[in-house]
């Protein structure tokens, strides 16, 4: 007699408030300054609740000069997996208050939130959010105003779901918003290099401040290029199958300091399996 395997839900979700690593400062290469992930909450496959908190944190180095690579006033994060009679929920979120990177970039407040709900019997999850925010971002003395639009996130239950969302939009929408989806205007088909959809929650980025400082900055889609610092990718979402990874601020530093970093990021990818 054979036994049918028991069905169960395999939770997968995590969130990180802030992280960074540096391999170069000024002209000194091959450094290994790895800042511990702040506010890292990770779900076990069985679900449950994971939380993390950090406050008044600073990472200071003395070589090749004394500099605070990252400081933050507060980070709180959570990842929760819940089972109900008719559905499974994976919820992740983080708040980051007053963060500063290499004494140049400052952000007053970042809020990240995503909820993935899979109804029993449904083929795909439904994604929702209580809101994402990037407030008080400053590049030196230049203020950055970020306007987010979360409608595509609500359609990111799967690659097929997002592709269908984009295809049903008007021609004007696709012409004006194609840059958000890394897709050429004039096509109904989302670009999917290596089987991955990458898009942004950003609708608009504005720079306000002294013209002499803005001359070293440019906005290209959802990317800010800043001479003397590197690149900032805002509101980026990477969708692989049913897995979605959101990073509200991703850093690719490459000037006086070199290395990657992130603020307000998380992922959900639960699925039904067997035991």
Secondary structure, DSSP 8 states (H G I E B T S, - for coil): ------EEEE--EEEEEEEEEESEETTB-S--EEEEEEEEEE--TT-EEEEEEEEEEEEEE-SSS-EEEEEEEEEEEEEEEEE-SSEEEEEEEEEEEEEEETTTEEEEEEEEEEEEEEETT-SS-EEE-S--EEEEEEETTEEEEEEE--HHHHT-SSHHHHHHHHHTS-HHHHHHHGGGGT--TT-SS---GGG-EEEESEEEEEEES-HHHHTTEEEETTEEEETTTEEEEEEEEEEETTEEEEEEEEEEEESSEEEEEEEEEEEE--EEEE-
